[in-house]
Amino acid sequence: MAIVAAFAVPHPPLIIPAVGGGRERDIQDTIDAYDEVGRRVAELAPETLVISTPHSIMYRDYIHVSPGSGAQGSFAQFGASRAAYACDYDRAFVRALCTEADAAGISAGVTGERDPSLDHATMIPLHFIWKAWPEGRVRPKVVRIGLSGLSPAVHYQLGQCVQKVADDLGRKVVYVASGDLSHKLTADGPYGRAPEGPEFDERIIRIFRTGDFLGLLTMDPGFAERAAECGLRSFQIMAGALDRTSVAAELLSYEGPFGVGYGVAAFTPTSAAGTDASRDFLGRYEDFHAHDMAKRKAAEDPLVRLARLSLETYVRGGRRVDPTKPRDIAALGEALPAELLGTRAGCFVSLKKDGELRGCIGTILPTRASLAEEICANAISAGTHDPRFPPVRRRELGELVYDVDVLMAPEPIDSPDELDVRRYGVIVSTPDGRRGLLLPDLDGVDSIEEQVGIAARKGGIDLASDDWSLERFEVVRHV
C-alpha cells in the first residue's frame, strides 16, 4: 500500500466546542469541511495516520519525529482540560522513517523531545477523525512529525521518505498536513494585517484547488514570514508524500473571519505512487532554485560581491582578502568603487540560507581604515563567529544570500515613539555598557515594541528593571 489520501487542515483551538463556547459557529464552513475529512478518513480505514504539525518541537536544522508508544494531550491551556485526546504511535513506521531519512541524508529523528504531550495542531484533526471513526473498530496508529528551519527541498524529501516507508511496510496511510494560513488578514484580528496576508492565502488556495505543489516550494520565505503563516512547511512534507503521484485536488472550504486563514483541502491519488513523472516537483524546484540563485548573484551590487568574495576566500583557503590589493579582488572582475576605499562607516553583513538567517555580525561605528575593509572583516565574522550558528561550511557557500547594511551615525532619542521599524534601526543601551542593536525593516518585526524588545534581549537588558536609553539610526541596504 502507500498514501491513499492526503488532507491539508487548519487548527483553530476554538473549533473544539469546549474551547469555542459557541464562537466555533462563526467558522461553520470549516467545521463542515473537517467533518467531511473525518468521514473520508474513516471510510478509507487507514492503518496509519501521518500528521505533520507546526506546534510540536521545532529545531532550526533538525526535523523531530515523536518517539515512544503513544501520547496524550488536552486543551487545558485553552481553558478546556476535559477536552483530551490520545493516540498510539506506529513505532515500526517511525523506526523505518528515521532509517530512511538517515539514508537520504536528512537531519531527522526521535531525539530531542522536550514535551511528549500532543499539541493542539495534532489533536484538532484527531478530534474530527476520532469523532467519525466507527465505534469498536481499531483506530489507526499515528506518526507525528514536526517542522524545521531546513529548506523546502528537505521537507519535501522527508515526505518522499514517508511515501517510501508506507510502500515498503505495506501500510495503508493517510497523510494529514496540519497548518493555518496567514495570521495577518485583517486589521482588527489578533495579529493585525499585512498586505502579504491575503495574497499568501490566495496563492495557497490556488494550489489547494489545482494540486500544483511547485508553488509550495518556490514561495519566497520572506514573503511567507511577513504573512505570518504556520502551515507552509507542513504542506511541503505532504507534497513530498505525494511525489510523482497524480491527484484529484479539492478545496473543501476556506474562511478567515478571525483574521487567520483556515483552509481545508483533500488530495486523492489517481495513479500509483511514483508513476507520474510530470509531478516531480523536487526536480522542478531544484531547477528553479539554481536559476534563482544564479540570478541573485548576477544582480549583486559591489558591496555584496565583496562580502561574498571575502567569506568564500576565507572558508575555502583560510585567507583574508585585502581589498586594497588588486590581485585579491581580481575575482570581482572590476575595481572597487572609490567610495568603498575612501569612506569609513559601520556596517552589518547578514547571511541567509533557504530564507533563514545563517549569520549576522557588524559594527555600529567604523573600526577599520575603510568601508571595504569593514565589509570584508564583518563578512568573515558573520559566517564564522556568530555564536548562534556553527561556522559556515564550504558546501554551503553557493546557497548563501548576502545583505550589507551600511549604518548612518546613530542619534539619541527620548522615546520609542520616535522610531519607525521600517526606516530606523534601534540601539538599546545601559550606563554599564550593555548594548543591543536591531536593524530596520526585518521580516517578522512589525512593531516598535517588538523591535525594542528584541534589541534589548540581544544586549541582555531587562526593560522592566534596568536603566536604559535609545538611539536610532538609518541604513543603506545593499543586496
Protein Blocks (a to p, Z undefined) as FASTA:
>chain_A
ZZfbdcdddddfklpmklnnommmmmmmmmmmmmmmmmmmmmnopabdcdddfkbccdfk
bccddedjbdcddfklnopaklccdddddfklmmmmmmmmmmnopacdjehiablcdcfk
lmmmmmmmmmmpcghiacdddddddddfbdfklmmmmmmmmmmmmmmnopacdddddddd
dfblbfkbmnopafklmmmmmmmmmmmmnopaklmmmpcfklmmmnopaklmmmmmmmmm
mgoiacddddfbdcdfkopacdddddddfbdehiamklmmklmmmmmmmmmmmmmmmmpc
fklmmmmmmmmmmmmnopacdfkbmklmmmnopacdfklmmpccdddddddeehiafbdc
ddfbdcbfbfklmmmmmmmmmmmmcmkbccddfklmmmpccdddddddddddfbfklgcf
klpccddddfkopacdddehiehiabfklmmmmmmmmnopafklmccddddddddddZZ
